[in-house]
Amino acid sequence: MSQTHSLFWRPLPAVLAIALLTIVALGQPGTASADTITTPDSNGSVGSNSSLALDASGFPVVSYYDVTNGDLKVMHCNDANCAGGDESITSPDTTGNVGWYTSLELDASGFPVVSYYDVG
C-alpha cells in the first residue's frame, strides 16, 4: 500500500524581535518588599551580552551591546532599581561593530572598566 505525503509551505507572519535591557531588583526573601523590574534602555534592540556591578552606593553600572547600532553601551543608574528614568547611558565605542561579550568591573575610584569583543 503506497502512501501520499504532501508538504505545504505557508509563510509565517513577520515577527519583529526586539531585546530590551531589563533590570530586576529582587526583594528580600521573607519580607514584604516586592521585586522591581525596570527597562531603563528600550531604544532599539539593546541589552545583549550585559555585565553588571554595583557602585559604592549600591546603584547598578551595566555594560551591554546595542544590537541595533552595533555599539558598546555603559549605563550608570541613579538609584538602586534603575527606575529614575534619567540614568546616564553612554556609548564609549561606536566604531564598527563593537560591544559583544562585555565584562565590567569598577576600579578603586568607582569608574567602570569594560572588556568586550570588537567584531570589526
C-alpha positions as CSV (number, residue, x, y, z in Angstrom):
1,M,0.0,0.0,0.0
2,S,1.5,3.3,-1.0
3,Q,1.2,6.5,1.0
4,T,1.0,10.0,-0.3
5,H,2.8,12.7,1.6
6,S,2.1,16.4,1.0
7,L,4.2,19.3,2.1
8,F,2.6,22.7,2.3
9,W,4.7,25.8,2.7
10,R,3.0,28.8,4.2
11,P,4.9,31.9,5.0
12,L,4.6,32.9,8.7
13,P,3.8,36.4,9.6
14,A,6.8,38.6,10.1
15,V,7.9,38.8,13.8
16,L,10.0,41.7,15.0
17,A,12.3,40.5,17.7
18,I,13.4,43.3,20.0
19,A,15.5,42.9,23.1
20,L,15.3,45.4,25.8
21,L,17.7,46.0,28.6
22,T,15.8,44.9,31.8
23,I,16.9,45.2,35.4
24,V,15.4,43.1,38.1
25,A,15.9,44.1,41.7
26,L,14.8,41.2,43.9
27,G,13.0,42.0,47.2
28,Q,14.4,40.5,50.4
29,P,13.1,36.9,50.9
30,G,10.7,36.6,53.9
31,T,9.8,40.3,53.8
32,A,7.0,42.4,52.3
33,S,9.4,44.1,49.8
34,A,8.5,43.4,46.2
35,D,10.7,42.6,43.3
36,T,11.3,45.5,40.9
37,I,11.5,45.1,37.2
38,T,12.5,48.1,35.1
39,T,13.5,48.8,31.5
40,P,15.9,51.7,31.6
41,D,17.0,51.5,27.9
42,S,14.5,50.5,25.3
43,N,15.8,52.3,22.2
44,G,16.0,49.5,19.7
45,S,17.4,46.0,20.4
46,V,19.6,46.6,23.4
47,G,20.9,44.7,26.4
48,S,22.6,41.8,24.8
49,N,25.9,40.5,26.4
50,S,25.4,42.5,29.6
51,S,27.6,42.7,32.7
52,L,26.6,44.4,35.9
53,A,28.4,45.7,39.0
54,L,27.2,47.8,41.9
55,D,28.8,51.1,42.7
56,A,29.6,52.3,46.3
57,S,26.0,53.5,46.8
58,G,24.6,50.1,45.6
59,F,23.5,51.5,42.2
60,P,23.9,49.3,39.2
61,V,26.5,50.0,36.5
62,V,25.9,47.9,33.4
63,S,27.8,47.4,30.2
64,Y,25.9,45.9,27.2
65,Y,25.7,45.5,23.5
66,D,23.4,47.7,21.4
67,V,22.4,45.3,18.5
68,T,20.5,48.0,16.6
69,N,23.5,50.3,16.3
70,G,26.4,47.7,16.8
71,D,27.7,49.8,19.7
72,L,29.1,49.2,23.2
73,K,26.9,51.0,25.9
74,V,27.5,51.7,29.5
75,M,24.7,52.7,31.9
76,H,25.1,54.1,35.4
77,C,21.8,54.1,37.3
78,N,21.0,56.9,39.7
79,D,19.0,54.7,42.1
80,A,19.2,51.1,43.2
81,N,16.3,49.9,40.8
82,C,17.3,52.0,37.7
83,A,13.8,53.4,38.0
84,G,14.5,57.1,37.9
85,G,14.1,57.4,34.1
86,D,17.2,59.6,33.7
87,E,20.0,57.1,34.0
88,S,23.4,58.0,32.5
89,I,23.8,56.0,29.3
90,T,26.9,56.4,27.2
91,S,28.4,54.8,24.1
92,P,32.1,54.8,24.7
93,D,32.9,52.9,21.5
94,T,30.9,53.3,18.3
95,T,33.5,52.5,15.6
96,G,32.5,49.3,13.7
97,N,30.5,46.5,15.3
98,V,31.7,46.6,19.0
99,G,30.5,45.6,22.4
100,W,29.9,41.9,22.2
101,Y,30.6,39.7,25.3
102,T,31.1,42.6,27.7
103,S,32.7,42.2,31.1
104,L,32.5,45.1,33.6
105,E,34.4,45.9,36.8
106,L,34.6,49.1,38.8
107,D,38.1,50.4,39.6
108,A,39.3,51.7,43.0
109,S,37.7,55.1,42.2
110,G,34.4,53.6,41.1
111,F,34.9,54.1,37.4
112,P,33.8,51.3,35.0
113,V,36.4,49.3,33.2
114,V,35.0,47.2,30.4
115,S,36.4,44.5,28.2
116,Y,34.5,43.5,25.1
117,Y,34.8,41.9,21.7
118,D,35.3,44.1,18.6
119,V,33.8,42.3,15.6
120,G,35.3,44.9,13.3
